Structure formats: structure tokens, C-alpha cells
Amino acid sequence: MKDNREAAVAAAVILVGFGIVAFFLPRVMLAVGEFSTVAAGVVAVAFVALFFLIFWARTWWQQRRGRRNGG
């Protein structure tokens, strides 16, 4: 039960963090887009990729920690 609660809290923190970044993402993209439209596209792709990468890394870390603790 404790693990489920910790996972839910961690997921909520990650989602809120990404929500805040997503709120400012259009402004960031417009600012970067004045420099280069390709760079603005890279920022958007990096944001989406980072979202999945963080959840993947968290899952990987939890599985690794479980093996070390005999799980």
C-alpha cells in the first residue's frame, strides 16, 4: 500500500511539474522561434520526449531498487 501511495505522489509531482512547464512552453517556443524555427521545434520534441523519458527512468530505477532489495 505504501509503494502505491509513493508512486501516486511521484506521478502527481511529475505531472504537475510538466503541467507548469507546458503552461510556459508556448512562450518559450515563440522566444526560441525568433532565433530559429527549427530550434523551436526541437524544444517541443524535447519536452514530449522528456515526459516519457522521466517516467521510463523512474520505472527503471524502481525495478533496479527492487532487485537490490530482494524483490
RANORVEN-V893752 format. One record per backbone hydrogen bond with DSSP energy under -1.0 kcal/mol. NH is the residue of the N-H (numbers start at 1). CO is the residue of the C=O. If there is no record, write none. Layout:
BEGIN
nh->NH co->CO
nh->NH co->CO
END
This chain:
BEGIN
nh->5 co->1
nh->6 co->2
nh->7 co->3
nh->8 co->4
nh->9 co->5
nh->10 co->6
nh->11 co->7
nh->12 co->8
nh->13 co->9
nh->14 co->10
nh->15 co->11
nh->16 co->12
nh->17 co->13
nh->18 co->14
nh->19 co->15
nh->20 co->16
nh->21 co->17
nh->22 co->18
nh->23 co->19
nh->24 co->20
nh->25 co->21
nh->28 co->24
nh->29 co->25
nh->30 co->26
nh->31 co->27
nh->32 co->28
nh->33 co->29
nh->34 co->30
nh->36 co->32
nh->40 co->36
nh->41 co->37
nh->42 co->38
nh->43 co->39
nh->44 co->40
nh->45 co->41
nh->46 co->42
nh->47 co->43
nh->48 co->44
nh->49 co->45
nh->50 co->46
nh->51 co->47
nh->52 co->48
nh->53 co->49
nh->54 co->50
nh->55 co->51
nh->56 co->52
nh->57 co->53
nh->58 co->54
nh->59 co->55
nh->60 co->56
nh->61 co->57
nh->62 co->58
nh->63 co->59
nh->64 co->60
nh->65 co->61
nh->66 co->62
nh->67 co->63
nh->68 co->64
nh->69 co->65
nh->70 co->67
nh->71 co->66
END
